[in-house]
Amino acid sequence: MSYQPNPARYEAMEYRRCGRSGLQLPAISVGLWQNFGELNALGTCRAILRTAFDAGVTHFDLANNYGPPPGAAEETFGRLYKSDFRPYRDELLLSTKAGYGMWPGPYGDGGSRKYLVASLDQSLRRMGLDYVDIYYHHRPDPSTPLEESMGALDALVRQGKALYVGISSYSPAETRRACAVLRELGTPCLIHQPKYSLLVRDVEHGLLDVLAEEGVGCIAFSSLAQGILTDKYLQGVPPDSRAARSLGNGAIGEDQLIPANIEKARQLNELAQRRDQSLAQMALAWVLKDPRLTSVIIGASKPEQVTDAIGCLKNYHFSPEELASIEAVLK
């Protein structure tokens, strides 16, 4: 029987306008960075995406190098798009990125027009799409003129291969320059994707202010610190967790489970329980409390994790006392 999404899927999700654009994103987006590679069961991947869409999550975030191996997540999504989601293409926001190494030789990495154009063509083939909604330059490339990288993004919009463009992991100064170049070209920067969590707060030192001034949306990744800001590692390292499986491709390893951070997670978990939330819900809610945030990207290895994460939207308001208690833990 073909997939029939929940008819009430838009009733509970919150949608936020992305910068000064006309586009709205769900407050919770689902990313395919991990858990959608060749080693992952297709049935579980299907259940994760169906659970998300049934709850009003319209945005699925990918990149050319997601897997493992690189490209595998887009291929997995392509199979599920063909079997489940093609009839709902106009209800979906699909994004991908390029900027990290993808194939041998000088044209498979960085920020050149050659690489960015070729990579999107490959991504579209893997996913079975005519276009993506958002195409990102995944990281700045100091060896390529910014004008060339942004010019490639502009050209791909004009070719109809992307509707919007964004950047990821750019510094505040680089972001301001990229926005200026894109604005002059006539393809404004829609969105920036930085790492942001209770444990990684670099964006608070200028980037969020720049995005607000430029009218650019912000979508955070790793807001659960790859599981550290959940209850997953509070009692040790589960054998099926990312940290135990040595997945590579940026996935957390056991050596990154620093005792100090685990202790912070334990204390934060106690605060979350007082708010009648899971630790994951409180960590996501804390990010979403800032009106400059458009969305947060969650990863999931099980559909129940998607449902739990979306539960953060029931309460992302914090009293001054709660915020002070959180800061005391983090210090």
Buried (B, 14 or more C-beta within 10 A) or exposed (E): EEBEBBEEBEEEBBBBEBBEBEBBBBBBBBBBBBBBBEEBEEEBBBBBBBBBBBBBBBBBBBBBBBBBBBBBBBBBBBBBBEEBBEEBEEEBBBBBBBBBEBBEEEEBBBBBBBBBBBBBEBBBEBBBBEBBBBBBBBBBBEEBEBBBBBBBBBBBBEEEBBBBBBBBBBBBEBBBBBBBBBBEBEBBBBBBBBBBBBBEEEBEEBBBEBBBEBBBBBBBBBBBBBBBBBBBBEEEBEEEBBBBBEBEBEBBBEEEBEEEBBEBBBBBBEBBEEBEBBBBBBBBBBBBEBEBBBBBBBBBBBBEBBBBBBBBBEBBEBEEEBEEBBEEBEE
